[in-house]
Amino acid sequence: MKLAIGNDHVGFELKPIIVDYLKELGHEVQDFGAYSSERTDYPLYGKKVAEEVASGNVDAGILICGTGVGISIAANKVKGIRAVVCSEPYSAKLSKEHNNTNVVAFGSRVVGSELAKMIVKEWLKATFEGGRHVKRVEMMQQMEK
């Protein structure tokens, strides 16, 4: 898969660990910043990654900030994005299976690197189940109009 990743200054230290892990799994990764631990604003990076996903330039996105909450809210402002913030793998897996999420976010102040890897792994290997969940995803898409 071709993946976009973005972070604010708080997620800067965790990002290279996740990028290396994604590459080990065989994924192509595009980094949309931030590129230092200098204070910055998470909406900038949530938007950049979300726009790449929504445009189809990448298959999915991964976002990191302090909690994952702010950056996921920013990403969800972009039409076509269904971003989820997760602190454990089970919710990540079900978010893809039931909600067809296309961006996952987590917080570097909430999860350590090994738990972040587990979240990413479960989310990436999960697939949308369709069926009864299609109607609900379509309802969310209608809300964007």
ZIRA-V736413 format. One record per pair of residues at least 6 apart in sequence whose C-alpha atoms are under 8 Angstrom apart, sorted by sequence separation. I is the first residue (numbers start at 1). J is the second residue. D is the distance in Angstrom with one decimal. If there is no record, write none. Layout:
BEGIN
((I J D) (I J D))
END
This chain:
BEGIN
((22 28 7.6) (23 29 7.1) (34 40 7.7) (52 58 6.0) (53 59 6.1) (65 71 6.3) (75 81 6.7) (76 82 6.0) (86 92 5.9) (95 101 5.8) (96 102 7.5) (22 29 7.3) (53 60 5.5) (64 71 7.1) (76 83 5.8) (85 92 8.0) (7 15 7.2) (53 61 6.3) (63 71 6.8) (75 83 6.5) (84 92 7.5) (6 15 7.9) (63 72 7.2) (5 15 8.0) (19 29 6.8) (73 83 7.7) (106 116 7.3) (34 45 7.2) (50 61 6.9) (72 83 5.7) (84 95 7.1) (33 45 6.6) (49 61 6.1) (72 84 6.4) (92 104 7.4) (32 45 6.7) (49 62 7.7) (72 85 6.2) (5 19 8.0) (49 63 7.7) (32 48 6.8) (69 85 6.0) (104 120 7.7) (32 49 6.7) (46 63 6.7) (68 85 5.6) (82 99 7.7) (84 101 6.7) (45 63 7.9) (68 86 7.6) (82 100 7.3) (83 101 5.8) (86 104 7.2) (82 101 4.7) (83 102 6.1) (84 103 6.4) (85 104 5.9) (86 105 6.3) (87 106 6.2) (104 123 7.6) (81 101 7.5) (82 102 5.6) (83 103 4.4) (84 104 5.1) (85 105 4.5) (86 106 5.4) (87 107 7.5) (81 102 6.4) (82 103 6.3) (83 104 5.6) (84 105 6.0) (85 106 5.4) (12 34 6.7) (81 103 7.1) (83 105 7.1) (12 35 7.0) (42 65 6.8) (87 110 6.9) (3 27 7.0) (5 29 7.0) (12 36 6.3) (13 37 7.7) (54 78 7.5) (87 111 6.3) (1 26 7.8) (2 27 6.0) (3 28 6.1) (4 29 5.8) (5 30 6.2) (6 31 6.1) (7 32 7.8) (8 33 7.3) (9 34 6.4) (12 37 5.8) (46 71 5.0) (50 75 5.2) (54 79 7.1) (1 27 5.1) (2 28 4.7) (3 29 4.9) (4 30 4.8) (5 31 5.1) (6 32 5.0) (7 33 5.9) (8 34 5.4) (45 71 7.4) (46 72 6.5) (49 75 7.4) (50 76 7.6) (54 80 5.6) (89 115 7.8) (93 119 7.9) (1 28 6.2) (2 29 5.9) (3 30 6.2) (4 31 6.0) (5 32 6.0) (6 33 5.2) (7 34 5.6) (9 36 6.4) (10 37 6.7) (43 70 7.3) (47 74 6.1) (51 78 6.7) (54 81 6.3) (88 115 7.0) (92 119 6.1) (96 123 6.4) (100 127 7.6) (2 30 7.6) (4 32 7.0) (5 33 7.6) (6 34 6.7) (9 37 4.4) (42 70 6.9) (43 71 5.8) (46 74 5.4) (47 75 5.2) (50 78 6.3) (53 81 7.5) (88 116 7.9) (92 120 7.7) (95 123 7.8) (100 128 5.2) (8 37 7.8) (9 38 5.8) (42 71 5.4) (46 75 4.6) (87 116 7.9) (89 118 5.9) (90 119 7.8) (93 122 5.3) (97 126 6.2) (99 128 7.3) (9 39 5.4) (47 77 7.8) (88 118 7.7) (89 119 4.2) (92 122 6.5) (93 123 4.8) (96 126 6.0) (97 127 5.3) (98 128 6.2) (8 39 7.7) (9 40 5.9) (43 74 5.1) (47 78 6.9) (50 81 6.4) (88 119 5.8) (89 120 7.6) (92 123 5.0) (96 127 6.0) (97 128 4.0) (98 129 6.3) (8 40 6.1) (9 41 8.0) (42 74 7.8) (43 75 7.5) (72 104 7.7) (87 119 7.5) (90 122 7.5) (93 125 7.9) (94 126 7.8) (96 128 5.5) (97 129 5.1) (98 130 7.4) (8 41 6.3) (72 105 6.0) (86 119 7.3) (89 122 5.8) (93 126 5.6) (97 130 7.7) (8 42 4.9) (71 105 7.3) (89 123 7.2) (99 133 6.9) (7 42 6.7) (98 133 5.6) (69 105 7.5) (8 45 6.8) (68 105 5.1) (69 106 7.4) (99 136 7.7) (100 137 7.3) (7 45 5.9) (68 106 4.1) (69 107 7.6) (99 137 6.1) (6 45 5.4) (7 46 7.5) (67 106 6.1) (68 107 4.3) (6 46 6.7) (63 103 7.4) (65 105 7.9) (66 106 7.8) (67 107 3.6) (68 108 7.8) (61 102 6.4) (62 103 5.6) (63 104 6.3) (64 105 5.6) (65 106 6.8) (66 107 4.5) (67 108 6.5) (6 48 7.7) (60 102 5.1) (61 103 4.5) (62 104 5.0) (63 105 4.5) (64 106 5.3) (65 107 5.1) (66 108 5.2) (67 109 6.0) (6 49 6.2) (59 102 7.7) (60 103 5.7) (61 104 6.4) (62 105 5.7) (63 106 6.6) (64 107 5.6) (65 108 6.2) (66 109 5.1) (67 110 5.9) (5 49 6.4) (64 108 6.6) (66 110 7.2) (4 49 5.8) (4 52 7.2) (4 53 7.5) (15 64 7.3) (53 102 7.4) (14 64 7.9) (53 103 7.9) (11 64 5.0) (50 103 7.4) (4 58 6.4) (10 64 7.9) (11 65 4.7) (3 58 5.5) (4 59 8.0) (10 65 5.5) (11 66 6.3) (2 58 5.1) (3 59 5.8) (4 60 6.4) (5 61 5.7) (6 62 6.5) (7 63 5.6) (8 64 6.9) (9 65 7.3) (10 66 5.4) (1 58 7.9) (2 59 5.4) (3 60 5.2) (4 61 4.7) (5 62 4.7) (6 63 5.0) (7 64 4.6) (8 65 5.4) (1 59 6.2) (2 60 7.1) (3 61 5.5) (4 62 6.3) (5 63 5.7) (6 64 6.5) (7 65 5.6) (1 60 8.0) (3 62 7.4) (80 141 7.0) (7 71 7.9) (80 144 7.9) (79 144 6.4) (14 108 6.4) (18 113 7.6) (11 107 7.2) (17 113 7.0) (21 117 7.2) (11 108 5.6) (10 108 6.9) (18 116 7.6) (10 109 7.9) (14 113 6.6) (18 117 6.6))
END
